[in-house]
Structure formats: structure tokens, C-alpha cells
């Protein structure tokens, strides 16, 4: 076990860290220690891992590398805090969440800067994510007051029947690097509103956003032990959460492969599972679509977060009569994208998160070209080793890797289709089922596609469909349960039924 130190004092930003950190208005939001039981917690000085700016390679922070023992301490703290937090009146929990919401919005520029430094996405996208992250806290602050709204009419004489939702218990949250703030608040705000306490692990690529949110949660008045962030390697921490019987629910966002392992690990303690897993979304453009609108939708659906998004349109099917014109217009828009560091104001495409993502994308491009696809956009030099220039591949066959695997990169794969039934079959021929996009001016077709596509979410003639009020989640191997909306809160509750004899 590592030697542990605790502090309540902020750690000053050191002179040898990333120069952009000097732009922080509130340096206390920059934290390199874990947050356990209301205390900032560090391991031995040598037990640290580096967080680097993917755009420049410069070091941003050296964060405490904790492990299974410290994860257990976090569960201890959350279990101790659970009875008092669960017993609070819903409006008291709501007041603390509302305070957290206000603090997040007040700190949005600093939070966005921290996110861009560790994740690389353009600063404008980071600002948008902070607003999105805050929206879940604000939404669930209101929903906390409405946890119990169900009733049942008795079917037995002389009996009164009641139903109520009660907090499941300690909730473990495992969040990814592509949306390091929003994926944490979407889970945590729902769990806290329901009366659960939280232990969380944020990706080691992007722990700083979670730690900044913990600082604001503390200021908002969340009691000790209610909200804990454990930093370090994912596997020992996640395994400790999964093995502990006091953890009653695990909410995970990440790959389907890792999701399967987590589900298997949780089986022995029969935990509730909420999982948002792989995507691989199809985008289907019919010949009656407005071409400019269709290209705009394709741009937004493919290139947000530099293509590193489970909602990204990875397989773009275009009906043959408009296929050549679509490819030409799409290529022109792609070629105009500005690639660069996220802190540069004009940047639209930032770096990828790590070298493996670059290698995977290059392998997918090479495979598609070998199988007969055409590279429509020109190759050019990148600003750095983790960048990829936006690429359009046309005539991509269905057996190419890029049509069968998720593509977390700014690479668009386009292929023609002829008939509606044909493209529905091709779009559904995958283990994934998170989101699908349809562009058509035919209302009846839109409804048919909405029913026929085997996806948890279907977007017709638009890209932005997510938000706090909607049930986010997929079918098949894209996940279990829903996040956001009332359903996201109910995932952190058990339904209890009471039957009283009133004779």
C-alpha cells in the first residue's frame, strides 16, 4: 500500500508546468491529488503519472497514482456517508446540486481550459461540453424532488398499496477521456439526486477535469464521503469497485470489450449495471435530401471532437443518384477544416488522444484502400504526431475494417446504396446499436426508418439530439440502461412495494 498524505490546502500551479495554466482565473481548480472522504489525497511522491497535452506533448500535471487499497478507502467513505445523504430531504440534496451547477457555470472558462489541455479538443468544444455537463447537474437538481411519483391502485380488498423508489447505495462511476466532464456529471448528478453516494474513476488521460469538478462539489456543500474521485490505473481501481459488495451499481462509459469484462466481474455481487458502450453509427442520405443540408449534417456527425465520439457517423450511405455530388461537396468541406492545437481560436480539428488511435486510423485507411476504396481528400503533413488530417474515403466496401469497427478519428467512409430495404439491412448488420442518422424529406420514410433501424436513438434531419431530458443509450451491444432523463435517475434506485392491511 502506498504511503498516503491528505491535505485541504490547494496545490499551487508550479512554474515548470504547462504555460497555458497561467491563464487560470482560479488556480485552485488545478488539482493533482485524488479526492477521497473530503480530503485531497496523494500517494508517495514517486507514485505519480503524467498528464500531457496531446497537441504539444508538454506536461500538464503529475497526478497521484492510487490503486486498489485507496479505491477501498473511497468505498469505505461513501458507505459511511450513505445513510445521512440518503436521509436528507430531497430538496436539501437538490439545493447542493443547484449550488454545484452554479459554480460549474461560473468556472466554465477555467474548466474548458483544463479540458483542452488534457484532452486536446478545440476550446470552443470544451466550452460547449462544460455547458452540457452543467445541464445534467441542473436537471437532476430538479428531478431530486420528484423521485417518487408512482402509485398503484389496489386490486385486493382491504389493502392499501404503495410504491417508492429508494437509493441503491454506493455508486461506482467509470468515465472515459473523450467527454471527461459531461460523462461524469451525467452519471454523478443522477446518482446523487437519487440519494446514492459516489466513487468515481476518470480516465488517466483526463483526470484533471474530474478533480476540478470535485473541488467545485466541495464548495457546493457536498458532505465528506458523498463524492469521491480515485486517480490511477483503471484496472485495479475498477476491479476493487466491482468486487465490493457495498457498491450496488456500476455505471461505465467505454468500449464494448471492456464493458463485457466489467459485467462479468460484477456478476458475483449482482450489481445494477448502466453501460454506454460502442457506437459505429450509420448516416443514411436519401436522394430526396437537400444536398447542402445533408453535407452539413455529415460534417457535424463525423468531425465533432475530432471524430473521437461514440455518436460519430462512421458509415455514411448515400443513395446512388446524388452520390457523386455528395462526395464532391463533402470533400470540399472536409478539406477546409482547420487542424491545430485546441487552444488556437480557429482550430476545428484537434489531436487524437494517443498514438494507438492514430495507428488504428491509419490501418483502417490502408485496409480500405487495399479493398478498393478511393481516397478523395489529399494527403498532407500534420502539425504533430498525434494529429490526423481529415480524410474522406469513397466507395468503401462493407467488409473493410472501417465499416466494421469503431473509428475514433477524423476519417469519413462513404459508400453508395440503391434501395431503402437494402440500406436498412446494411445499417443493422452490426453488433452495435447506439445511434443512427437519417436525412430525407419524405416523412413516411422517416417514420419507417425510425422503426426499422435497430438503434436506441435515431436522428432525422439533424445531428444534435442529446441533452439532460432525453434517455441516452443503445440497443444490442451498445449498452445497458439509459442515462439522462428520469430513466437515468431511476437506474440508481430500487423500487420498493408496500402492502398494508387497512381493515
PyMOL commands that set and color helices and strands:
alter all, ss='L'
color gray80, all
select helices_A, chain A and resi 19-23+27-29+68-87+90-106+108-119+123-146+182-194+207-219+234-243+256-269+291-307+320-335+355-370+401-404+420-428+443-452+476-478+485-490
alter helices_A, ss='H'
color red, helices_A
select strands_A, chain A and resi 5-7+34-36+39-42+48-52+59-64+159-167+170-175+197-202+227-229+247-253+272-276+281-285+313-319+374-375+391-394+411-417+435-439+457-460+479-480+493-501
alter strands_A, ss='S'
color yellow, strands_A
deselect
rebuild
show_as cartoon
